[in-house]
Amino acid sequence: MEFLLLGSLEVRSAGAPVPVASGKQRVVLATLLLRANEVVTVDELIDRLWDEDVPAAARGTAQAYVMRLRKVLGEGVIGTVDRGYVLTVDPDRLDLTRFRAALRRADEAAAAADRVAEAACLGAALDLWRGRPLSNVPSDLMHREEVPWLEELRLHAVERRVQLDVDGGAHNRAVAELRSLIAEHPLRERFWAQLMLALFRAGRQADALAAHRALTARLAEELGIDPGDEVRRLHLAILADDPALLGDRDTAPPQRGNLPPAAAHFVGRTAETVRAAGLLRPLPDRSSPRYVVLSGPPGVGKTALAVHVAHAVREDFPDGVLHVDLRGFSQQPPLTVQRALTRLLRGLGLNAEQVPLDEDAQQDRYASLLTGRRMLVVLDNAVSSDQVRPLLPGEPGCAALVTSRNDLRGLIALEGARRLALDSLPAADARRLLVDIVGTDIADAEPDAVAELVELCARLPLAVRIAGANLVGRAGAGVADHVAELRRANRLSALAVDDDEQAAVRTAFGLSYETLKPDERRMFRLLGLVPGTDFTPEAAAALADEHEATAATLLGRLVTANLVQQQGNRRHQLHDLLRLYARERAELEDPAEHRALALDRLYRHYLRWADAAAVVLNPASPRLPRPEAAAPAAFDGPARAVAWLSAERANLVGAVEFATAHPDLRPWSRHLADAVTGYLHTHRHDSDLLAVATAALDTARADGDRPAEATMLRALGVLDWSLGDYRRALERLRAALVLHREVGDAAGAGTALIALGVVHLEDGRLAEAARHFAEAAEAEVPAVAVAALARLGVARLEAGDLTAARAHLESALSSAGPLGLVHTEAVALNTLGAVHLRQGAFDEAIASHQGALERYQVLGSRHDQAEVLQNLAAVHRDARRFATAVEYGEKALALARSTGNLRFAADTLNTLASARAGQLDWDAAVRGHSEALGLSRRVGYRQGEITSLIGLAATAVGLGRAAAAIDDAGRAALLARTTGFRLREAQALTVLAHAEVDAGRPEDAAAHAAEALALHQASGNRLGIARAHQVLELVAGSRDPDRPEEAGATTGKQA
């Protein structure tokens, strides 16, 4: 059954209308739907059914309407609870919740700077509207209190979509639509401002100024006021012909992607380039995406050609080119679809925090980001059609270029891909390639030997490049001498590999390898064992047990020999074929124990530096007992530690996964995972954290390593918490706590208790949170105890005990510094700022928050920075510096959304909304609090839900909607009381009392204001005490009509 509110109230079943003939039944149904899946009391139904004219038998009559409505809708739709009724409906079956979901997707697209997706989501949202909401619902109260905010939601979405047209250059379309909108809403200044800007950007400055004159005259005539700040500033800018108003209309759209640079010495392949480019370019009607597969043997130059073609067609794909190496024939396992999608989404501009973990969600996000775009996706080194298929763009203006050693016939048969089979270079092109490398003097001196050399290399580009590098590196040796050596090597290879298609490549490799000195050969062989994507001289030194300077010298020689590629100042990598060849040589020449020792040294190197980084960034985090290692490494500060982890992240993740698949290395997977999970969490590399912790957990369970099992469960539980999955977080954290205790790991148990407490802080179980923190604060591990003490201060603050909160926080702060606990210092300072705010000490609050912000910036914790910026916004809001509050709030909201932290986003939306209320921008306040309420309920964030309801109630007071304010404030007070959030309970009671004054209920108001005052006095909340007194003054004034009132005593403030 489907329910529609955004227009006339309608019910449909299997597409057919379900008549609700009675007007009163429609009132009941609309009331229940506006609060779908929530309790609606009988009193609320009575208010909306009869407003002020309540009949004597109202309760019984209302219940009768519900009973009749149940007969229309069927059993199970409307349930009875203690205080009223609940209408249960799937969110997908109610147009209002679908509308809000589409707006959330638009917000996500906006945070990702994806205008196309944002416009599509806003269009989908607005398509749900069929007219004025609840147009056939006969309730004056609902049309006064519910319909306006519904209309406001729609108009705000319209403003956003029109602004996208204005910013995107569709000025004439925007002007036409805005004139129509202004005819319907002639006093909505935002539409006038958009019209003025669109006209100016369309080159119609005079018309833009005429629009301003028309608005000014209308406002003066109808309201006796002048235009607001936005229109005034815009008018002045238009008068000055300010070029800043033109925005980005003359700049090309930013290109996204990560296409590698074109290969040096690329020759030939002209016909293949033209053919591939023609197949990739979008069809004139853009009826479908285009897919091309480049297949061929190893060393034939598939990747080089793909990159060359991609550069050639870049102008046909103005939105960018994406490239991902699928590792189909690498030492590492092929990329899973999930990991490949993660890389593609990052290439599309998403931050790590914005990439979903679920593969289906990733595919949906990938498709939405490509909607309306013209992009080329290069999928390099694919192993199978199944690996590629989910990565193909479905957008008609897009294309995919795939390389593989296999034919990928499934793509050809089922997806309509076109295949280009690559073979060896023509003789002339192979010669040109060699000449490009060795120079014309050498080539012209021995033309016959050059011709034979390229044939001995089977005219494969990789083999020719290796042979050319050998010639350049052997001064005095002629081409004929080199050919003679290759002939001998080829005969031996033929005997050994017979039909192996890599024979020519292996021969070229072999000849290069034989020319190396013994120490260079050994280094080359060992590099074939490296499990990551690249390596540094330090890693190579550890692998080979050499000094770093020696390793750097050896790597330089291998680069000169074209056997190692240099990717930057200190980073190197091997071509996949060279890696395979190096590993083969190692298996032939190095005993197994020597290879094992080399890998052991490499893993010790990774662990040594990963541990050093973890110690700097989070010394409070407990660690598994480590194997004996070399002298510990050290970073000279958090910035260098973060830089090292960021550079090595792919290698560390790859090392964990490689170790998981090799029994002798499995313990290393747990130790490395233990060292890096904290960094991965703080920097929100969620997909990597999930992969690393899951792999390490599997090996821990397989090997019976219970301490490691507990540690990985704890890491996964923290990940669940950060993603808003409280239920799963609690399951894993409780299991981790049990295991930590069973193995006698006090530090691990204390850390698990802290994590459990943080979850309970947010899911509304404040007493349990405080109990967990208090227990962890008794730990014998100082770092854990101090971290727990800081969190206990948070719990005491929320419980309304400011004195105890301050004592805990100051104690934690004094201990954290000497222990080097930067993160704990930041937590304590941030919370101490909130305490100062409640005590009315604005300057001290700002100083504390600034100290926390500086520490989080050093640690690189962006989501924590969002929380601090939100708190700074709250301080400026309560100090009545509303413009500054909005500035901080907008920064915080952008950061919270970019990190995907819904809880911080909800908090910031509430703070921003209350600051907007302080500026008397009621529409923005309603939108912000409403969005925050939806986010909070979505993840079960009780603090955010309570704060949102308080904010909505305060805004309703400002708008003169006393009944709605009483409803929201009452629900907030009840929820705060049942969850133990005493400060928020007092805030809700203060707003409730103010609303009751406005509703003419002074006795109720006096009782609630006195209750709020007592709570504020018990907590020491000076701001709250002052506001409760203000409301008591209002109560007294309402009893004495001659006493002046202080309007807006609680509006825009929530401290």
Rosetta blueprint (number, residue, H / E / L):
1 M L
2 E E
3 F E
4 L E
5 L L
6 L L
7 G L
8 S L
9 L L
10 E E
11 V E
12 R E
13 S E
14 A L
15 G L
16 A E
17 P E
18 V L
19 P L
20 V L
21 A L
22 S L
23 G H
24 K H
25 Q H
26 R H
27 V H
28 V H
29 L H
30 A H
31 T H
32 L H
33 L H
34 L H
35 R L
36 A L
37 N L
38 E L
39 V E
40 V E
41 T E
42 V H
43 D H
44 E H
45 L H
46 I H
47 D H
48 R H
49 L H
50 W H
51 D L
52 E L
53 D L
54 V L
55 P L
56 A L
57 A L
58 A H
59 R H
60 G H
61 T H
62 A H
63 Q H
64 A H
65 Y H
66 V H
67 M H
68 R H
69 L H
70 R H
71 K H
72 V H
73 L H
74 G L
75 E L
76 G L
77 V L
78 I E
79 G E
80 T E
81 V L
82 D L
83 R L
84 G E
85 Y E
86 V E
87 L E
88 T L
89 V L
90 D L
91 P H
92 D H
93 R H
94 L E
95 D H
96 L H
97 T H
98 R H
99 F H
100 R H
101 A H
102 A H
103 L H
104 R H
105 R H
106 A H
107 D H
108 E H
109 A H
110 A H
111 A H
112 A L
113 A L
114 D L
115 R H
116 V H
117 A H
118 E H
119 A H
120 A H
121 C H
122 L H
123 G H
124 A H
125 A H
126 L H
127 D L
128 L L
129 W L
130 R L
131 G L
132 R L
133 P L
134 L L
135 S L
136 N L
137 V L
138 P L
139 S L
140 D H
141 L H
142 M H
143 H H
144 R H
145 E H
146 E L
147 V H
148 P H
149 W H
150 L H
151 E H
152 E H
153 L H
154 R H
155 L H
156 H H
157 A H
158 V H
159 E H
160 R H
161 R H
162 V H
163 Q H
164 L H
165 D H
166 V H
167 D H
168 G H
169 G L
170 A L
171 H H
172 N H
173 R H
174 A H
175 V H
176 A H
177 E H
178 L H
179 R H
180 S H
181 L H
182 I H
183 A H
184 E H
185 H L
186 P L
187 L L
188 R L
189 E H
190 R H
191 F H
192 W H
193 A H
194 Q H
195 L H
196 M H
197 L H
198 A H
199 L H
200 F H
201 R H
202 A L
203 G L
204 R L
205 Q H
206 A H
207 D H
208 A H
209 L H
210 A H
211 A H
212 H H
213 R H
214 A H
215 L H
216 T H
217 A H
218 R H
219 L H
220 A H
221 E H
222 E H
223 L L
224 G L
225 I L
226 D L
227 P L
228 G L
229 D H
230 E H
231 V H
232 R H
233 R H
234 L H
235 H H
236 L H
237 A H
238 I H
239 L H
240 A L
241 D L
242 D L
243 P H
244 A H
245 L H
246 L H
247 G L
248 D L
249 R L
250 D L
251 T L
252 A L
253 P L
254 P L
255 Q L
256 R E
257 G E
258 N L
259 L L
260 P L
261 P L
262 A L
263 A L
264 A L
265 H L
266 F L
267 V L
268 G L
269 R L
270 T H
271 A H
272 E H
273 T H
274 V H
275 R H
276 A H
277 A H
278 G H
279 L H
280 L H
281 R L
282 P L
283 L L
284 P L
285 D L
286 R L
287 S L
288 S L
289 P L
290 R E
291 Y E
292 V E
293 V E
294 L E
295 S E
296 G L
297 P L
298 P L
299 G L
300 V L
301 G L
302 K H
303 T H
304 A H
305 L H
306 A H
307 V H
308 H H
309 V H
310 A H
311 H H
312 A H
313 V L
314 R H
315 E H
316 D H
317 F L
318 P L
319 D L
320 G E
321 V E
322 L E
323 H E
324 V E
325 D E
326 L L
327 R L
328 G L
329 F L
330 S L
331 Q L
332 Q L
333 P L
334 P L
335 L L
336 T L
337 V H
338 Q H
339 R H
340 A H
341 L H
342 T H
343 R H
344 L H
345 L H
346 R H
347 G H
348 L L
349 G L
350 L L
351 N L
352 A H
353 E H
354 Q H
355 V L
356 P L
357 L L
358 D L
359 E H
360 D H
361 A H
362 Q H
363 Q H
364 D H
365 R H
366 Y H
367 A H
368 S H
369 L H
370 L H
371 T L
372 G L
373 R L
374 R L
375 M L
376 L E
377 V E
378 V E
379 L E
380 D E
381 N E
382 A E
383 V L
384 S L
385 S H
386 D H
387 Q H
388 V H
389 R H
390 P H
391 L H
392 L L
393 P L
394 G L
395 E L
396 P L
397 G L
398 C L
399 A E
400 A E
401 L E
402 V E
403 T E
404 S E
405 R L
406 N L
407 D L
408 L L
409 R H
410 G H
411 L H
412 I H
413 A H
414 L H
415 E L
416 G L
417 A L
418 R E
419 R E
420 L E
421 A E
422 L L
423 D L
424 S L
425 L L
426 P L
427 A H
428 A H
429 D H
430 A H
431 R H
432 R H
433 L H
434 L H
435 V H
436 D H
437 I H
438 V H
439 G L
440 T H
441 D H
442 I H
443 A H
444 D H
445 A H
446 E L
447 P H
448 D H
449 A H
450 V H
451 A H
452 E H
453 L H
454 V H
455 E H
456 L H
457 C L
458 A L
459 R L
460 L L
461 P H
462 L H
463 A H
464 V H
465 R H
466 I H
467 A H
468 G H
469 A H
470 N H
471 L H
472 V H
473 G H
474 R L
475 A L
476 G L
477 A L
478 G L
479 V H
480 A H
481 D H
482 H H
483 V H
484 A H
485 E H
486 L H
487 R H
488 R H
489 A H
490 N H
491 R H
492 L H
493 S H
494 A H
495 L H
496 A H
497 V H
498 D L
499 D L
500 D L
501 E L
502 Q L
503 A H
504 A H
505 V H
506 R H
507 T H
508 A H
509 F H
510 G H
511 L H
512 S H
513 Y H
514 E H
515 T H
516 L L
517 K L
518 P H
519 D H
520 E H
521 R H
522 R H
523 M H
524 F H
525 R H
526 L H
527 L H
528 G L
529 L L
530 V L
531 P L
532 G L
533 T L
534 D L
535 F E
536 T L
537 P H
538 E H
539 A H
540 A H
541 A H
542 A H
543 L H
544 A H
545 D L
546 E L
547 H L
548 E H
549 A H
550 T H
551 A H
552 A H
553 T H
554 L H
555 L H
556 G H
557 R H
558 L H
559 V H
560 T H
561 A L
562 N L
563 L L
564 V L
565 Q E
566 Q E
567 Q L
568 G L
569 N L
570 R L
571 R L
572 H E
573 Q E
574 L L
575 H L
576 D H
577 L H
578 L H
579 R H
580 L H
581 Y H
582 A H
583 R H
584 E H
585 R H
586 A H
587 E H
588 L H
589 E H
590 D L
591 P L
592 A H
593 E H
594 H H
595 R H
596 A H
597 L H
598 A H
599 L H
600 D H
601 R H
602 L H
603 Y H
604 R H
605 H H
606 Y H
607 L H
608 R H
609 W H
610 A H
611 D H
612 A H
613 A H
614 A H
615 V H
616 V H
617 L H
618 N L
619 P L
620 A L
621 S L
622 P L
623 R L
624 L L
625 P L
626 R L
627 P L
628 E L
629 A L
630 A L
631 A L
632 P L
633 A L
634 A L
635 F L
636 D L
637 G L
638 P H
639 A H
640 R H
641 A H
642 V H
643 A H
644 W H
645 L H
646 S H
647 A H
648 E H
649 R H
650 A H
651 N H
652 L H
653 V H
654 G H
655 A H
656 V H
657 E H
658 F H
659 A H
660 T H
661 A L
662 H L
663 P H
664 D H
665 L H
666 R H
667 P H
668 W H
669 S H
670 R H
671 H H
672 L H
673 A H
674 D H
675 A H
676 V H
677 T H
678 G H
679 Y H
680 L H
681 H H
682 T H
683 H L
684 R L
685 H L
686 D H
687 S H
688 D H
689 L H
690 L H
691 A H
692 V H
693 A H
694 T H
695 A H
696 A H
697 L H
698 D H
699 T H
700 A H
701 R H
702 A H
703 D H
704 G L
705 D L
706 R H
707 P H
708 A H
709 E H
710 A H
711 T H
712 M H
713 L H
714 R H
715 A H
716 L H
717 G H
718 V H
719 L H
720 D H
721 W H
722 S H
723 L L
724 G L
725 D L
726 Y H
727 R H
728 R H
729 A H
730 L H
731 E H
732 R H
733 L H
734 R H
735 A H
736 A H
737 L H
738 V H
739 L H
740 H H
741 R H
742 E H
743 V L
744 G L
745 D L
746 A H
747 A H
748 G H
749 A H
750 G H
751 T H
752 A H
753 L H
754 I H
755 A H
756 L H
757 G H
758 V H
759 V H
760 H H
761 L H
762 E H
763 D H
764 G L
765 R L
766 L H
767 A H
768 E H
769 A H
770 A H
771 R H
772 H H
773 F H
774 A H
775 E H
776 A H
777 A H
778 E L
779 A L
780 E L
781 V L
782 P H
783 A H
784 V H
785 A H
786 V H
787 A H
788 A H
789 L H
790 A H
791 R H
792 L H
793 G H
794 V H
795 A H
796 R H
797 L H
798 E H
799 A L
800 G L
801 D L
802 L H
803 T H
804 A H
805 A H
806 R H
807 A H
808 H H
809 L H
810 E H
811 S H
812 A H
813 L H
814 S H
815 S H
816 A H
817 G H
818 P H
819 L H
820 G L
821 L L
822 V H
823 H H
824 T H
825 E H
826 A H
827 V H
828 A H
829 L H
830 N H
831 T H
832 L H
833 G H
834 A H
835 V H
836 H H
837 L H
838 R H
839 Q L
840 G L
841 A L
842 F H
843 D H
844 E H
845 A H
846 I H
847 A H
848 S H
849 H H
850 Q H
851 G H
852 A H
853 L H
854 E H
855 R H
856 Y H
857 Q H
858 V H
859 L H
860 G L
861 S L
862 R H
863 H H
864 D H
865 Q H
866 A H
867 E H
868 V H
869 L H
870 Q H
871 N H
872 L H
873 A H
874 A H
875 V H
876 H H
877 R H
878 D H
879 A L
880 R L
881 R L
882 F H
883 A H
884 T H
885 A H
886 V H
887 E H
888 Y H
889 G H
890 E H
891 K H
892 A H
893 L H
894 A H
895 L H
896 A H
897 R H
898 S H
899 T H
900 G L
901 N L
902 L H
903 R H
904 F H
905 A H
906 A H
907 D H
908 T H
909 L H
910 N H
911 T H
912 L H
913 A H
914 S H
915 A H
916 R H
917 A H
918 G H
919 Q L
920 L L
921 D L
922 W H
923 D H
924 A H
925 A H
926 V H
927 R H
928 G H
929 H H
930 S H
931 E H
932 A H
933 L H
934 G H
935 L H
936 S H
937 R H
938 R H
939 V H
940 G L
941 Y L
942 R H
943 Q H
944 G H
945 E H
946 I H
947 T H
948 S H
949 L H
950 I H
951 G H
952 L H
953 A H
954 A H
955 T H
956 A H
957 V H
958 G H
959 L L
960 G L
961 R L
962 A H
963 A H
964 A H
965 A H
966 I H
967 D H
968 D H
969 A H
970 G H
971 R H
972 A H
973 A H
974 L H
975 L H
976 A H
977 R H
978 T H
979 T H
980 G L
981 F L
982 R H
983 L H
984 R H
985 E H
986 A H
987 Q H
988 A H
989 L H
990 T H
991 V H
992 L H
993 A H
994 H H
995 A H
996 E H
997 V H
998 D H
999 A L
1000 G L
1001 R L
1002 P H
1003 E H
1004 D H
1005 A H
1006 A H
1007 A H
1008 H H
1009 A H
1010 A H
1011 E H
1012 A H
1013 L H
1014 A H
1015 L H
1016 H H
1017 Q H
1018 A H
1019 S H
1020 G L
1021 N L
1022 R H
1023 L H
1024 G H
1025 I H
1026 A H
1027 R H
1028 A H
1029 H H
1030 Q H
1031 V H
1032 L H
1033 E H
1034 L H
1035 V H
1036 A H
1037 G H
1038 S H
1039 R H
1040 D L
1041 P L
1042 D L
1043 R L
1044 P L
1045 E L
1046 E L
1047 A L
1048 G L
1049 A L
1050 T L
1051 T L
1052 G L
1053 K L
1054 Q L
1055 A L
